[in-house]
Structure formats: structure tokens, C-alpha cells
């Protein structure tokens, strides 16, 4: 049997906090050319899918982390005010 195409489906769910999440999915199909190894094409396609989602997930993760840092800072200020500024 000769493999002529490979398909990769890769997904990632990013927790956005506040009971929200974002689902990112990537579906790629690659042709296996004469002389190419199907496993090598599959590995390369898999890496492209993972890299693609990582790039697209980073802004969501960074925004979530920034919101978390702001919330933590607000809690720390409130605690200082409640303790007389100590």
C-alpha cells in the first residue's frame, strides 16, 4: 500500500479564566510526493500544526496572564488599605 496523503488534526483549549475558554483547532493535509517517506511528511505536518496553534494561542495566554496580574495587584492594594497601609 502506498500512502499518498497525510492528515493532521491538532487542537488546544486555552483557559481564559472566569469560566471561559477558547478552542483552537488546526486541520492540515499534505501530499506525500514520490520518494518521500510518509512518516517524515506526517512528522513535519504535525510540527507545523503545533507551531501554528502555539503562535495563535500566545496572545490569548498573555492577555489572560495580564488580567490575572492586574487582579492580584488589586487584591494586594486592598489588603494594604485594609491593614492601614502596612
C-alpha positions as a Markdown table, in Angstrom:
| # | Residue | x | y | z |
|---|---|---|---|---|
| 1 | Unk | 0.0 | 0.0 | 0.0 |
| 2 | Unk | 1.3 | 3.4 | -0.9 |
| 3 | Unk | 0.3 | 6.4 | 1.3 |
| 4 | Unk | -0.4 | 9.5 | -0.9 |
| 5 | Unk | -1.7 | 12.0 | 1.7 |
| 6 | Unk | -1.4 | 12.5 | 5.5 |
| 7 | Unk | -3.8 | 14.5 | 7.6 |
| 8 | Unk | -3.2 | 16.0 | 11.0 |
| 9 | Unk | -5.8 | 17.4 | 13.3 |
| 10 | Unk | -4.4 | 19.2 | 16.4 |
| 11 | Unk | -6.4 | 21.2 | 18.9 |
| 12 | Unk | -5.8 | 23.2 | 22.1 |
| 13 | Unk | -8.1 | 24.7 | 24.6 |
| 14 | Unk | -6.9 | 27.8 | 26.4 |
| 15 | Unk | -8.4 | 28.6 | 29.8 |
| 16 | Unk | -9.3 | 32.3 | 29.8 |
| 17 | Unk | -10.5 | 32.3 | 33.5 |
| 18 | Unk | -13.9 | 33.4 | 34.6 |
| 19 | Unk | -15.3 | 30.0 | 33.4 |
| 20 | Unk | -14.4 | 30.8 | 29.8 |
| 21 | Unk | -12.1 | 29.1 | 27.4 |
| 22 | Unk | -11.1 | 29.4 | 23.7 |
| 23 | Unk | -10.8 | 26.3 | 21.5 |
| 24 | Unk | -8.2 | 26.5 | 18.7 |
| 25 | Unk | -8.1 | 23.8 | 16.0 |
| 26 | Unk | -5.9 | 23.1 | 13.1 |
| 27 | Unk | -6.5 | 20.6 | 10.3 |
| 28 | Unk | -3.8 | 20.1 | 7.7 |
| 29 | Unk | -3.5 | 17.7 | 4.8 |
| 30 | Unk | -0.2 | 17.1 | 3.0 |
| 31 | Unk | 0.6 | 15.2 | -0.1 |
| 32 | Unk | 3.3 | 12.6 | 0.0 |
| 33 | Unk | 5.4 | 13.0 | -3.1 |
| 34 | Unk | 7.2 | 10.2 | -4.9 |
| 35 | Unk | 10.3 | 9.4 | -3.0 |
| 36 | Unk | 9.1 | 11.0 | 0.3 |
| 37 | Unk | 8.6 | 9.0 | 3.4 |
| 38 | Unk | 5.0 | 9.3 | 4.7 |
| 39 | Unk | 6.2 | 9.3 | 8.4 |
| 40 | Unk | 8.5 | 12.2 | 7.7 |
| 41 | Unk | 5.7 | 14.1 | 6.0 |
| 42 | Unk | 3.4 | 13.3 | 8.9 |
| 43 | Unk | 6.0 | 14.5 | 11.4 |
| 44 | Unk | 6.6 | 17.7 | 9.5 |
| 45 | Unk | 2.9 | 18.4 | 9.2 |
| 46 | Unk | 2.4 | 17.7 | 12.9 |
| 47 | Unk | 5.1 | 20.2 | 13.8 |
| 48 | Unk | 3.5 | 22.9 | 11.5 |
| 49 | Unk | 0.1 | 22.4 | 13.2 |
| 50 | Unk | 1.6 | 22.6 | 16.7 |
| 51 | Unk | 3.7 | 25.7 | 15.9 |
| 52 | Unk | 0.7 | 27.4 | 14.3 |
| 53 | Unk | -1.5 | 26.9 | 17.3 |
| 54 | Unk | 1.2 | 28.0 | 19.7 |
| 55 | Unk | 1.6 | 31.3 | 17.8 |
| 56 | Unk | -2.2 | 31.8 | 17.8 |
| 57 | Unk | -2.7 | 30.8 | 21.5 |
| 58 | Unk | 0.1 | 33.1 | 22.9 |
| 59 | Unk | -1.9 | 36.4 | 22.6 |
| 60 | Unk | -4.8 | 34.7 | 24.5 |
| 61 | Unk | -2.5 | 33.3 | 27.2 |
| 62 | Unk | -0.7 | 36.7 | 27.6 |
| 63 | Unk | -4.0 | 38.6 | 27.9 |
| 64 | Unk | -5.2 | 36.1 | 30.5 |
| 65 | Unk | -2.0 | 36.4 | 32.5 |
| 66 | Unk | -2.1 | 40.2 | 32.3 |
| 67 | Unk | -5.7 | 40.1 | 33.7 |
| 68 | Unk | -4.6 | 37.8 | 36.5 |
| 69 | Unk | -1.7 | 40.0 | 37.4 |
| 70 | Unk | -4.0 | 43.1 | 37.5 |
| 71 | Unk | -6.4 | 41.2 | 39.7 |
| 72 | Unk | -3.6 | 40.1 | 42.1 |
| 73 | Unk | -2.3 | 43.7 | 42.2 |
| 74 | Unk | -5.8 | 45.0 | 43.1 |
| 75 | Unk | -6.1 | 42.4 | 45.9 |
| 76 | Unk | -2.7 | 43.4 | 47.3 |
| 77 | Unk | -3.7 | 47.1 | 47.3 |
| 78 | Unk | -7.0 | 46.3 | 49.0 |
| 79 | Unk | -5.1 | 44.2 | 51.7 |
| 80 | Unk | -2.7 | 47.1 | 52.3 |
| 81 | Unk | -5.6 | 49.6 | 52.6 |
| 82 | Unk | -7.4 | 47.2 | 55.0 |
| 83 | Unk | -4.3 | 46.8 | 57.1 |
| 84 | Unk | -3.8 | 50.6 | 57.4 |
| 85 | Unk | -1.2 | 50.7 | 54.6 |
| 86 | Unk | 1.2 | 48.3 | 56.2 |
